[in-house]
Amino acid sequence: MDFQTKIALLKQFEKPCFQICAYLVGDHSVACQTAEQVLTELFATPRFWDGDEEVRKGILKRIATRHSLQQMSVAG
């Protein structure tokens, strides 16, 4: 999969990624930063690209939850 295709696909996950982070973190600016970290990790995760949409959603949820919980422990 070429770079532009990956970027286009990743853009489809921006909104759900932010929604998960915002729900868990509760702060808009922290959620934005967290979502950026999540999307960066997704880009570097081969399983994300190899899977179908359901696999990608599951990976997104796991990574977004982990990053959000880390942010909450830092802020807490």
C-alpha positions in Angstrom: 0.0 0.0 0.0 1.5 3.3 -1.0 1.9 6.4 1.3 -1.1 8.4 -0.2 -3.4 5.4 0.1 -2.4 4.9 3.7 -3.0 8.6 4.5 -6.4 8.5 2.8 -7.4 5.4 4.8 -6.1 6.9 8.0 -8.2 10.0 7.5 -11.3 7.9 7.8 -10.2 7.0 11.3 -9.5 10.5 12.5 -13.0 11.3 13.8 -13.6 8.0 15.6 -10.1 8.2 17.1 -10.8 11.7 18.5 -14.2 10.6 19.8 -12.7 7.8 21.8 -10.0 10.0 23.2 -12.3 12.9 24.0 -14.7 10.5 25.7 -12.0 9.0 27.9 -9.9 12.0 28.5 -12.6 14.6 28.8 -10.5 17.6 27.7 -10.6 18.8 24.1 -6.9 19.8 23.8 -5.6 16.7 25.5 -7.8 14.6 23.3 -6.4 16.2 20.2 -2.9 15.5 21.3 -3.8 12.0 22.3 -5.5 11.3 19.0 -2.4 12.6 17.1 -0.3 10.1 19.0 -2.7 7.3 18.3 -2.8 8.1 14.6 0.9 8.2 14.5 1.1 4.7 16.1 -1.6 3.4 13.8 0.5 4.5 10.8 3.4 2.5 12.0 1.4 -0.6 12.9 1.6 -3.3 10.1 -1.4 -5.2 11.4 -3.5 -2.1 11.0 -2.8 -2.1 7.3 -3.0 -5.9 6.8 -6.5 -6.2 8.4 -10.0 -5.5 7.2 -12.1 -2.7 8.5 -13.2 -4.6 11.6 -9.6 -5.5 12.5 -8.7 -1.8 12.0 -11.5 -0.6 14.3 -10.4 -3.1 17.0 -6.8 -1.9 16.8 -7.9 1.7 16.9 -10.0 1.1 20.0 -7.1 -0.7 21.8 -4.5 1.9 20.9 -6.7 4.9 21.6 -7.8 3.5 25.0 -4.2 2.8 26.0 -3.0 6.3 25.0 -6.0 7.9 26.7 -5.5 6.0 29.9 -1.8 7.0 29.9 -2.8 10.6 29.5 -5.3 10.3 32.3 -2.6 8.9 34.6 -0.2 11.7 33.8 -2.9 14.3 34.4 -4.4 12.6 37.4 
